[in-house]
Amino acid sequence: MGRQGRSLTSQVLVFLASVLFLGWGVWRVPLASGYTDPVQRVRPQDEALYSSIAIGMAERREWLTPRFLGRLSFSKPILTFLPAAAAVKIFGQSLWSLRLWQVLCGSGVLVLLWRLQGASSVLLLASNVLFFTLTRRFLADIPVLLALLLTLSLWETRPLGASIALGFGLLTKTASGLTPLFFLRGNWLRIAGGAALFAAPWNLYQLAVNGEWYWKEHILDEHLRWGLNTPENAATEGHIEFYASRAWALDPLLTLLAPLALGYCLYRKRWVEAGWLGVSILVLFAFGYRNATYLLPVFAAAALAAGEQVHWSLAALVLGMRLAAGTISHAPPEAVPPAAALAQYQQLRRPNGLLIDGMRDELVATTMHLPRVQYLLPGDMRTLAPTHIDYPGRGIIAPATAYRNRPEPEETVLLVRSPSDLDYLLARATDRDFLLPPGRTAATGDRTVIPSANGWKLVLARND
């Protein structure tokens, strides 16, 4: 499979160059900014969610159990959050420390491509917009890609190392970490069993300590309901239209090369590269939920499979053109719409909790050490997507008209059916401040209203 045995010196140089390329200016990229889906212009909201969880883990020194706004959160396993939590504990909270692990993992991916194929694969993936964006955000996609490549590279020669790498993938992004088992064969039971043993302690611990929540959210909701079925918030296009349009928008070159490389690898009986690329494409259709970030393994597999047939100078030209055109840019993208208003509010150092109308902050407010953050979302109980955890029954989601100022995590989300519900909250929640979006009118009474950037406004409680 390709060429291996690169010198240690060359690997170190590739790693250092990758860290510089991928990590430069990462501390200036606003949280949850940019778009992981350029067609629907979807921001990486999960970055703020994961950041909030990691910051809380570091502050509470609760290294095994993720929580979000006071409640348990098992949407992802522990290694999604633990490296960032450790970095925050060691280096302090910053955009740099939260994203350090992703930059290191992205650089590791490029080193492995260098070992397995050479410069062409490295440059093809480095010039991929999705890879570049995800490496500079605190998300799970890049670490699980590193785990996959490590498993692939160690499978035949070091079964124990492959087991650990596969287990690392399982504890980072469970289902995605299993991908190598579908296209690698020798030592299958030994490596799969070792990975299961590696991943078992944390899962068994949570099953014993937080069994109901872990089982319902991590297993039943995250993997069975949201993974295999099509949730209500999925895109309206079919799988082929959705992924074809996103693949072309993100990287037309690798989109064209992927089927050609698959055919070439099958013809040359290069089963590992063909298996990885083929399985990565098939996986897109295995999940009901459609997400542009799921294209990352397809792009990586295509870069590896096509690298041998693409001269490094052409790949370097593609990278240079994308840098020159700004398709790949180290300049910070625009922050989330209410970022300026949130920064302004933070400077006020208010003791009140903040009620945010809508979620256009992409959960950034939950990382800002405010006394309390709650969200107002449109609709009523009938609009909620079904989950195995009874959020309304636990008081985590409640109608705005049922507001009772309950302690966290209750009333994390308040459902607003009409403008009168907002007026009710403004009159009832006298000790809470509000952040209202452009165009939102409400009966503010004797509260102080502070206009902010982009049409947002802060409505402050009276602190007598």
TASULSUL-V681542 format. One record per residue. N is the residue number from 1. NEAR is the number of other C-alpha atoms within 8 Angstrom. Layout:
n:N near:NEAR
n:N near:NEAR
//
This chain:
n:1 near:6
n:2 near:6
n:3 near:8
n:4 near:7
n:5 near:5
n:6 near:8
n:7 near:6
n:8 near:6
n:9 near:6
n:10 near:8
n:11 near:12
n:12 near:8
n:13 near:8
n:14 near:11
n:15 near:12
n:16 near:9
n:17 near:8
n:18 near:12
n:19 near:12
n:20 near:8
n:21 near:7
n:22 near:13
n:23 near:10
n:24 near:9
n:25 near:9
n:26 near:12
n:27 near:9
n:28 near:8
n:29 near:11
n:30 near:12
n:31 near:11
n:32 near:15
n:33 near:12
n:34 near:9
n:35 near:9
n:36 near:13
n:37 near:12
n:38 near:10
n:39 near:8
n:40 near:5
n:41 near:8
n:42 near:9
n:43 near:11
n:44 near:13
n:45 near:9
n:46 near:9
n:47 near:12
n:48 near:15
n:49 near:12
n:50 near:12
n:51 near:13
n:52 near:11
n:53 near:12
n:54 near:14
n:55 near:12
n:56 near:12
n:57 near:15
n:58 near:13
n:59 near:8
n:60 near:6
n:61 near:6
n:62 near:9
n:63 near:9
n:64 near:7
n:65 near:9
n:66 near:15
n:67 near:11
n:68 near:11
n:69 near:9
n:70 near:7
n:71 near:7
n:72 near:9
n:73 near:9
n:74 near:10
n:75 near:7
n:76 near:10
n:77 near:12
n:78 near:12
n:79 near:9
n:80 near:13
n:81 near:13
n:82 near:12
n:83 near:9
n:84 near:14
n:85 near:15
n:86 near:9
n:87 near:12
n:88 near:15
n:89 near:10
n:90 near:6
n:91 near:7
n:92 near:8
n:93 near:9
n:94 near:8
n:95 near:12
n:96 near:8
n:97 near:13
n:98 near:14
n:99 near:13
n:100 near:10
n:101 near:11
n:102 near:15
n:103 near:13
n:104 near:9
n:105 near:12
n:106 near:14
n:107 near:13
n:108 near:10
n:109 near:11
n:110 near:14
n:111 near:12
n:112 near:11
n:113 near:12
n:114 near:14
n:115 near:12
n:116 near:12
n:117 near:14
n:118 near:12
n:119 near:9
n:120 near:16
n:121 near:15
n:122 near:13
n:123 near:12
n:124 near:15
n:125 near:12
n:126 near:10
n:127 near:12
n:128 near:11
n:129 near:10
n:130 near:10
n:131 near:12
n:132 near:12
n:133 near:9
n:134 near:13
n:135 near:13
n:136 near:12
n:137 near:12
n:138 near:12
n:139 near:11
n:140 near:9
n:141 near:10
n:142 near:13
n:143 near:13
n:144 near:14
n:145 near:11
n:146 near:12
n:147 near:13
n:148 near:14
n:149 near:10
n:150 near:11
n:151 near:14
n:152 near:10
n:153 near:10
n:154 near:11
n:155 near:14
n:156 near:8
n:157 near:5
n:158 near:8
n:159 near:12
n:160 near:8
n:161 near:10
n:162 near:15
n:163 near:16
n:164 near:11
n:165 near:13
n:166 near:17
n:167 near:15
n:168 near:15
n:169 near:17
n:170 near:15
n:171 near:13
n:172 near:15
n:173 near:14
n:174 near:11
n:175 near:8
n:176 near:9
n:177 near:17
n:178 near:11
n:179 near:11
n:180 near:12
n:181 near:9
n:182 near:8
n:183 near:10
n:184 near:11
n:185 near:6
n:186 near:6
n:187 near:9
n:188 near:9
n:189 near:6
n:190 near:9
n:191 near:14
n:192 near:11
n:193 near:9
n:194 near:12
n:195 near:15
n:196 near:9
n:197 near:9
n:198 near:11
n:199 near:12
n:200 near:8
n:201 near:8
n:202 near:9
n:203 near:8
n:204 near:8
n:205 near:8
n:206 near:11
n:207 near:11
n:208 near:7
n:209 near:6
n:210 near:8
n:211 near:9
n:212 near:7
n:213 near:11
n:214 near:12
n:215 near:10
n:216 near:11
n:217 near:14
n:218 near:13
n:219 near:10
n:220 near:11
n:221 near:12
n:222 near:11
n:223 near:11
n:224 near:10
n:225 near:11
n:226 near:12
n:227 near:11
n:228 near:11
n:229 near:10
n:230 near:11
n:231 near:10
n:232 near:5
n:233 near:4
n:234 near:9
n:235 near:7
n:236 near:4
n:237 near:6
n:238 near:7
n:239 near:9
n:240 near:6
n:241 near:8
n:242 near:11
n:243 near:10
n:244 near:8
n:245 near:9
n:246 near:12
n:247 near:12
n:248 near:9
n:249 near:9
n:250 near:10
n:251 near:10
n:252 near:9
n:253 near:6
n:254 near:11
n:255 near:11
n:256 near:8
n:257 near:10
n:258 near:14
n:259 near:8
n:260 near:8
n:261 near:12
n:262 near:14
n:263 near:9
n:264 near:8
n:265 near:13
n:266 near:10
n:267 near:7
n:268 near:6
n:269 near:6
n:270 near:10
n:271 near:8
n:272 near:9
n:273 near:13
n:274 near:14
n:275 near:11
n:276 near:11
n:277 near:15
n:278 near:9
n:279 near:11
n:280 near:12
n:281 near:9
n:282 near:8
n:283 near:8
n:284 near:11
n:285 near:8
n:286 near:7
n:287 near:11
n:288 near:12
n:289 near:11
n:290 near:11
n:291 near:7
n:292 near:10
n:293 near:9
n:294 near:9
n:295 near:11
n:296 near:10
n:297 near:10
n:298 near:12
n:299 near:13
n:300 near:9
n:301 near:12
n:302 near:15
n:303 near:14
n:304 near:13
n:305 near:14
n:306 near:12
n:307 near:15
n:308 near:12
n:309 near:5
n:310 near:9
n:311 near:9
n:312 near:9
n:313 near:7
n:314 near:8
n:315 near:12
n:316 near:11
n:317 near:8
n:318 near:10
n:319 near:12
n:320 near:8
n:321 near:8
n:322 near:11
n:323 near:10
n:324 near:7
n:325 near:7
n:326 near:7
n:327 near:8
n:328 near:10
n:329 near:7
n:330 near:7
n:331 near:7
n:332 near:9
n:333 near:8
n:334 near:7
n:335 near:10
n:336 near:12
n:337 near:8
n:338 near:12
n:339 near:9
n:340 near:9
n:341 near:12
n:342 near:9
n:343 near:8
n:344 near:9
n:345 near:10
n:346 near:10
n:347 near:6
n:348 near:6
n:349 near:6
n:350 near:7
n:351 near:5
n:352 near:10
n:353 near:13
n:354 near:13
n:355 near:12
n:356 near:12
n:357 near:11
n:358 near:10
n:359 near:10
n:360 near:8
n:361 near:11
n:362 near:12
n:363 near:11
n:364 near:11
n:365 near:9
n:366 near:12
n:367 near:10
n:368 near:7
n:369 near:6
n:370 near:10
n:371 near:8
n:372 near:8
n:373 near:13
n:374 near:12
n:375 near:12
n:376 near:14
n:377 near:11
n:378 near:9
n:379 near:9
n:380 near:10
n:381 near:8
n:382 near:5
n:383 near:6
n:384 near:6
n:385 near:6
n:386 near:4
n:387 near:6
n:388 near:8
n:389 near:7
n:390 near:7
n:391 near:8
n:392 near:9
n:393 near:6
n:394 near:8
n:395 near:10
n:396 near:12
n:397 near:13
n:398 near:12
n:399 near:11
n:400 near:13
n:401 near:7
n:402 near:6
n:403 near:13
n:404 near:4
n:405 near:6
n:406 near:7
n:407 near:6
n:408 near:8
n:409 near:10
n:410 near:10
n:411 near:15
n:412 near:12
n:413 near:11
n:414 near:14
n:415 near:14
n:416 near:14
n:417 near:8
n:418 near:7
n:419 near:9
n:420 near:6
n:421 near:11
n:422 near:11
n:423 near:11
n:424 near:10
n:425 near:11
n:426 near:10
n:427 near:9
n:428 near:7
n:429 near:9
n:430 near:8
n:431 near:9
n:432 near:11
n:433 near:12
n:434 near:11
n:435 near:12
n:436 near:11
n:437 near:11
n:438 near:8
n:439 near:5
n:440 near:6
n:441 near:5
n:442 near:7
n:443 near:6
n:444 near:11
n:445 near:5
n:446 near:5
n:447 near:9
n:448 near:9
n:449 near:9
n:450 near:8
n:451 near:8
n:452 near:11
n:453 near:9
n:454 near:7
n:455 near:9
n:456 near:13
n:457 near:14
n:458 near:14
n:459 near:13
n:460 near:11
n:461 near:11
n:462 near:9
n:463 near:4
n:464 near:2
//
